[in-house]
Amino acid sequence: MANVHPVSSSSYRDVLRIVRGMPTSDGAGVKLTRVIGQPALDMLDPFLMLDEFRSDASSDYIAGFPSHPHRGFETVTYMLAGRMRHGDNQGNSGLLTAGSVQWMTAGRGIVHSEMPEQEAGLMQGFQLWVNLPAKDKMTAPRYQDIAPERIPEVQLAPGVKVRVLVGEQGGVRGPVENIATDPLYLDLHLDAGAMADIDVPASHNAFAYVYEGQAKLGDGASSELLRGDLGVLTRGDKLQVSAIGGGTTRLILVAGRPLNEPVAKYGPFVMNTQQQIIEAVEDFRAGRF
């Protein structure tokens, strides 16, 4: 059956392409998988990078991410397992625990560190980099640290629940607010054989990343994703998600309004022109962050 969607005015998304992450390391040698920000998918406006970290070998993560700068974008850390301590040069500090999210707007500049607060056990989660529009790149830095109990869970269909980190789903809004790209960030949990329709802003670029089990997204010929697959999605205001393969499926679904602006990148600095990158480097070296 080519199309199982009910007759409606909705436009359903399909999988445009599938991307596999590549092993890499960052910080002081933390082993991770880079999914966005690699040769196969350099960026998906407004998303600049997506890393998955997942290991129960402490040697893979114990060195952490010592102090490093950012300017011109936002970092989103979503912890699935483990604990990460963060601190910065403005006196902010906090602890990210399993199930928590931190949305950090680096703006004009911040120097921070992210260090594991454990010596053994599973460390798992994601870090997403989200671009800022030109008018907001030099805004004051800010954090939104969200504890696990503040993230609402919604039962969308039998065997389907979703944690709403940011945006709206099932009549509830996530706790992260006032983000320039009006993003949607969902963590979907599907029992074996379960299926649900997910609302996605029609104008946004979107992707889904499967981190447990297998999923079928939409009706396209290349719509089945395995664990570790990222599906870049076509446009539309809904996505049909099904758990396949006989087991539990978990995935993140992320969407954001594209900025359609020039992007100049140099390590931890993301601006609109090369001259702005030079200024960022000079400001950092001069201690103006």
C-alpha positions, -999 to +999 in steps of 0.1 A: +000+000+000+017+032-012-002+056+010-019+049+043-025+085+053-061+096+058-076+121+034-068+155+047-052+188+038-020+178+056+013+174+037+033+144+050+071+144+050+092+116+037+129+108+039+150+128+014+183+110+022+199+089+049+232+098+065+254+077+087+276+093+114+314+090+114+336+083+144+356+112+156+369+128+188+366+163+203+375+182+234+404+164+252+399+132+232+362+123+239+351+097+214+318+104+196+299+100+164+295+131+142+263+131+122+259+167+110+291+186+104+309+159+084+316+155+047+283+136+040+262+164+056+281+196+063+250+214+077+212+215+075+203+251+080+200+262+108+217+231+122+255+232+121+265+200+140+251+170+157+272+147+178+261+115+196+283+104+225+276+069+239+300+048+258+303+028+290+341+029+288+353+058+309+385+062+288+362+073+259+348+103+278+366+110+311+389+137+296+358+158+288+357+191+271+380+216+290+375+253+287+368+264+251+352+294+234+320+298+214+306+328+195+276+332+171+255+301+177+238+280+203+247+246+218+221+221+229+232+193+252+206+165+258+217+139+283+203+104+281+226+087+306+254+100+329+263+133+344+281+163+329+293+194+349+295+227+331+310+260+341+320+292+323+341+324+326+311+343+338+307+323+370+279+301+358+279+264+367+255+235+368+251+197+365+235+180+336+219+147+347+202+119+327+171+133+310+181+169+313+187+195+285+208+226+284+202+252+257+232+276+257+231+308+236+267+317+232+260+350+214+289+374+214+311+351+233+315+327+262+343+304+274+330+272+291+339+237+300+319+204+300+334+177+322+320+143+331+311+140+368+315+102+369+344+078+366+324+048+354+292+038+338+273+048+307+276+083+293+251+089+265+235+119+248+237+145+220+251+179+214+235+199+187+248+233+173+221+257+161+230+288+141+219+323+152+206+349+128+230+377+119+210+402+141+214+379+172+250+368+168+264+394+193+236+390+218+244+385+255+251+349+264+225+329+283+216+294+295+184+275+298+192+245+321+162+222+322+159+194+348+144+161+337+112+166+356+105+198+338+103+182+304+067+171+296+059+137+283+029+131+261+012+099+250+005+105+213-009+071+204-009+035+219+027+026+226+040+060+216+052+087+240+072+118+233+094+141+255+089+177+243+122+196+249+113+226+228+083+234+205+049+220+207+034+185+204+002+169+216-011+201+230+019+208+253+049+231+249+085+223+259+102+243+286+129+258+264+117+292+252+125+323+230+148+306+205+153+325+173+149+296+149+115+285+164+128+249+168+111+216+175+131+190+195+114+158+204+125+125+219+102+098+207+098+063+223+078+037+204+069+002+215+072-026+190+048-021+161+036+013+173+029+042+150+020+079+153+017+111+133+040+139+145+032+176+138+062+194+123+062+231+113+058+231+075+084+258+068+112+242+088+141+220+078+139+188+098+158+155+105+152+124+126+180+103+142+174+068+154+194+059+185+177+026+194+159+001+173+146+007+138+120+032+124+100+037+093+094+074+084+068+083+059+061+063+028+091+068+006+111+039-009+141+048+013+123+054+045+136+027+069+162+039+093+185+017+115+201+026+148+227+053+139+209+066+108+199+102+103+170+109+079+169+143+062+132+150+057+113+166+029+089+195+036+055+190+051+035+196+083+033+160+095+056+129+098+044+094+102+067+073+124+065+036+129+086+012+150+097-018+129+120-047+135+102-062+164+116-041+192+115-008+210+125+022+189+138+056+201+147+086+180+150+123+182+131+145+157+145+180+153+132+209+131+142+246+128+134+276+106+162+280+080+180+313+082+191+314+045+221+336+055+258+333+046+278+311+070+314+315+079+328+289+103+361+285+121+362+260+149+340+273+177+331+305+159+302+308+134+296+341+118+284+355+085+317+368+070+354+359+072+361+394+087+338+386+116+357+354+121+389+373+123+374+397+148+361+368+169+396+353+171+411+386+180+385+393+206+391+358+222+428+362+222+425+397+238+403+383+266+371+402+255+348+371+258 
